Amino acid sequence: MISDVPPFPLFPWAVITMSSHRIERVSELVKREVSEVVQELNLADCGFVTITAAEISPDLKEGRIYMSVIGSAAQKQRAVETLERRHGHIQHELAHRIVLKYTPRLQFILDETEARASHIEHLLDELGDEGPDE
């Protein structure tokens, strides 16, 4: 006799999912702690580095850290390279500061949101200065 497989797991407790609210809280905590670790690093030649956001996956194994750098293009590139190179140290410090089942594997991403917003605002200002064509 062939039985139908139920569309849900046989052991619902075995499927581990986290609420979106908990993920947001963990992401905010990771952002704050990574920001403190980055401040402790010597990044004087990398411009002014700010951690703007963190996104942690629901399984807590992956994390994206968004950073903003005030400085030249070379300083921005140097900051990303430095943080990627110091990734192990940052993740080690994070593991000591936050008690989680897993310490997320961090990936650093340059956040260009502010630069894009400034560019769009500049374009809108230029359109406003031209006035309506009649």
C-alpha positions in Angstrom: 0.0 0.0 0.0 1.3 3.4 -1.0 0.6 6.2 1.4 0.6 9.9 0.5 3.4 12.0 2.0 2.0 14.9 4.0 2.9 18.4 2.7 4.4 19.3 6.1 7.4 17.9 7.9 6.7 14.9 10.2 8.7 16.6 12.9 7.6 20.2 12.9 9.9 21.0 15.8 12.9 19.9 13.6 12.4 22.8 11.2 14.1 25.8 12.8 12.8 29.2 11.6 13.2 32.5 13.3 10.6 35.2 13.3 11.4 38.3 11.2 11.3 40.4 14.3 14.0 38.3 15.9 16.1 38.4 12.8 15.8 42.2 12.8 16.9 42.4 16.4 19.9 40.1 15.7 20.8 42.1 12.6 20.7 45.3 14.7 22.9 43.8 17.4 25.4 42.5 14.8 25.5 46.0 13.2 26.2 47.6 16.5 28.9 45.1 17.5 30.6 45.1 14.1 30.6 48.9 14.2 32.5 48.9 17.5 35.0 46.3 16.3 35.6 48.4 13.1 36.2 51.5 15.2 38.9 49.6 17.1 40.7 48.8 13.9 43.3 51.3 12.6 41.5 52.5 9.4 43.0 56.0 9.2 44.1 55.5 5.6 40.7 54.3 4.6 38.6 57.5 5.0 35.7 57.7 7.5 34.1 54.2 7.7 30.6 53.8 9.0 28.6 50.6 9.3 25.1 51.5 7.9 23.2 48.2 8.1 23.5 44.5 8.7 21.3 41.7 7.2 21.5 38.3 8.8 20.1 35.2 7.1 17.3 33.4 9.0 19.6 30.4 9.7 22.2 32.9 11.2 25.0 31.5 9.0 25.4 34.4 6.5 25.5 38.1 7.1 25.9 41.1 4.9 27.4 44.2 6.4 26.8 47.4 4.5 29.3 50.2 5.0 29.6 53.8 3.9 33.0 55.4 3.4 33.5 59.2 3.2 36.7 59.6 1.1 38.1 59.1 -2.3 37.4 56.2 -4.5 40.8 54.7 -3.6 40.0 55.0 0.1 36.7 53.3 -0.4 38.3 50.4 -2.2 41.0 50.2 0.4 38.4 50.2 3.2 36.5 47.2 1.6 39.8 45.3 1.0 41.0 46.0 4.5 37.7 44.8 6.1 37.6 41.7 3.9 41.2 41.0 4.8 40.5 41.5 8.6 37.3 39.5 8.2 38.5 36.6 10.5 39.4 39.0 13.3 36.1 40.8 13.1 34.1 37.6 13.0 36.2 36.2 16.0 35.5 39.4 18.0 31.8 39.1 17.1 31.6 35.6 18.3 33.0 36.7 21.7 30.6 39.6 22.0 27.4 38.0 20.9 26.1 34.6 22.0 24.4 33.0 19.1 24.0 29.4 17.9 26.1 30.3 14.8 28.4 33.3 14.2 27.4 34.6 10.8 29.9 34.5 8.0 30.3 38.2 7.2 30.4 39.8 3.8 31.2 43.5 3.5 29.4 45.6 0.9 30.0 49.2 0.1 26.7 51.1 0.6 26.4 53.8 -2.1 22.8 54.8 -1.1 23.8 58.2 0.1 25.9 59.0 -3.0 23.0 57.9 -5.2 20.5 60.0 -3.3 22.8 63.0 -3.5 23.2 62.6 -7.2 19.4 62.3 -7.8 18.8 65.4 -5.6 21.4 67.3 -7.7 19.6 66.2 -10.9 16.3 67.3 -9.6 17.7 70.6 -8.6 19.0 71.1 -12.1 15.6 70.3 -13.6 14.0 72.8 -11.2 16.5 75.5 -12.2 15.7 75.1 -15.9 12.0 75.9 -15.3 9.1 74.6 -17.4 9.5 74.7 -21.1 6.5 76.4 -22.8 
